[in-house]
Amino acid sequence: MARKVLFIDRDGTLIVEPKPSLQIDSFEKLEFLPGVIGAMKRIAGLDYELVMASNQDGLGSESYPLDSFQGPHDLMLRTLAGEGVAFDEQLIDPTWPEDNAPTRKPGTGMFGKYMGNEEYDLASSFVIGDRMTDVRLAANLGCKAILVDILGEAGECPEDIPAPVLRAKSWEEIAEYLCRESRHARIERNTRETRITVEVDLDGRGPNGINTGLHFFDHMLDQIAHHGGISLMIEAKGDLEVDEHHTMEDVAIALGEALRRALGDKRGIERYGFALPMDECDALVLLDLGGRIDFSWDVNFTREYVGDTPTEMFKHFFTSLCAAMQCNLHISAKGENNHHLAEGVFKAFARSLRSAVYRMPFNYELPSSKGVL
């Protein structure tokens, strides 16, 4: 899975930028922004690498000796580390603005490790800073921007770059936004038989739209979105002129991958599942998002098709979904009406998923005695 990054500015973002010097060159000048330590502690538990990215005008020069910078900087890092916050990398540019160095933000000279590297998902990454240069850096990197505007002095965003996705008045607001954002994923799966795009938001903050070319299958997938309390966009173009197999299988794989990715490190989730009746049918779905794969199926259909969808493919759909999600998924159902039987299974799965992915607010513990899922 490609890694996501938070590129976080230092002065004015993590710590107060003193005026008029704009230099934290003594211990007396070191002051954290309100709420930043608690917020960073929450953010450090999310599925992002943390990279500090800062311009330090003339660092190492006579006007800003390295020794004056290093002591307060190290104290800041130790304070954050004491709360479990550690940066994976520090990118600090020491040039003056008039040097026009390519390494100076919003230039991207310091960020070569992350650009054009398939190991990193920059489109799902963020630049967090207090200036429009940070917003422009986000545009140059292909990231999204979060603007720290606690004092309301950041100004308007230039029209030639995307506006920040969040103009934050507090660090609590940033932490809560990132905690929600981490439960979103987009998957594209293209093969010789199919072209699939799936987008999932586990907290239901996005639109819903499903089009696979199979109307009854669309109806069943819509049950996952509606009864699962999630936002689900699925666009599938498959070789239906051959048969339905490739389309349903690849949708299942892409959906499972999207759900697994949206779960991130699974902190705070409930983990387990649900059951329900559907008119004369009883559907039981047992779900464990523990990371191990086990599947069982006890559902007997008596018709070859429901609508335009072959009933034999429902088992294969959930088998493929289980493998891609990396979960335990046990499904059983009984009833007379095949439409109700299929719908009961999908609704029970949706409710099971809703229960399992639910995250208690401000709870970021792993639901495992092993400490790993």
Secondary structure, 3 states (H helix, E strand, C coil): CCECEEEECCECCCECCCCCCCCCCCHHHCCECCCHHHHHHHHHCCCCEEEEEEECCCCCECCECHHHHHHHHHHHHHHHHCCCCCCCEEEEECCCHHHCCCCCCCCCHHHCCCCCCCCECHHHCEEEECCHHHHHHHHHHCCEEEEECCCCCCCCCCCCCCCCCEEECCHHHHHHHHHHHCCEEEEEEECCCEEEEEEEECCCCCCCEEECCCHHHHHHHHHHHHHHCCEEEEEEEECCCCCCHHHHHHHHHHHHHHHHHHHCCCCCECCEEEEEEECCEEEEEEEECCCCCEEEEEECCCCCEECCEECHHHHHHHHHHHHHHCCEEEEEEECCCHHHHHHHHHHHHHHHHHHHHCECCCCCCCCCCCCCC
